[in-house]
Amino acid sequence: MEFLHILTSREAKLLLFSNDSARLNLDLRRTSRTWEIKREGDEFVFPDGTRVSKGVIERIAKDEDSVYFVRGGVYKAAIAGKHFYKLVPTIPPTIEINGIRMHRTKEVNPLQDTRNKVNAVRPREGETVLDTCMGLGYTAIEASKRGAYVITIEKDPNVIELARINPWSRELFTGGRIQVIQGDSFEVVRRFRKESFDVIIHDPPRFSLAGQLYSEEFYRELYRVLRAGGRLFHYVGNPGSKYRRKDLQKGVMERLRGAGFAGIKRVKEALGVVARKPERKGRD
């Protein structure tokens, strides 16, 4: 996988204060490694030989909500089409789609948000995990670090492209324990054999954007592909609960119960619910 040097407003400002050269972290602080950028007049020379003008660096310095990458030139990590996608320089980054962030970034950072979700079902060494909605892949990566083999599904090719740019997503494509499938989870899950997974982590887009992923029909498919005794975590969030007293989690719990799940309960710190598939009758 090609390594990209990443710039944000923070690094651009440091470059502008430099004289002859500067050593900077260029992987969004994924590691502590630094690279040398030389200054030659009004140009900055990056390790791959790319020359970037002072004017471009000044524009990046003013843009505190975006991520840029260097590859023969400087490009914003953003994709415009039917929707507008971009990486946001939280640490680790999140994706913004039409101005809506895909991770919690206020009370917790995206990494802690991910760990809260994974901790709800605690994948173990040798288990197989289904991650239904990949995004930047933090859930799949965290589960794989715990020794699990992970299949992760992402519907949107634009999201996969931004994941390839993001240094914090690198293990998705290089780790060996993760298989990425591009497709709609509603359709892809139907193709799995029954009882294929020990753990399912279901973190869908909001209900208004992906209502079918909150349906009892889909939950029955998740039940089918989960092994007896397997665990499910379903991120729900709490949209509308503060002002309209709407309890989306309650409806999710009722539909999970209708699909056959048991042991259903809320997980406050992860803003979701956990459930399990009952053990087979007669098993010791």
Secondary structure, DSSP 8 states (H G I E B T S, - for coil): ----EEE-HHHHHHHHT-SSEEEE--STTSSS--EEEEEETTEEE-TTS-EEEHHHHHHHHH-TT--EEESSSEEESEEESSSEEEEE-SSS-EEEETTEESS--SSS-HHHHHHHHHHTT---TT-EEEES--TTSHHHHHHHHTT-EEEEEES-HHHHHHHHH-GGGTHHHHSSSEEEEES-HHHHGGGS-TT-EEEEEE--S-TTT-GGGGSHHHHHHHHHHEEEEEEEEEE---TTTTTS---HHHHHHHHHHHHT-EEEEEEGGGTEEEEE----TT--
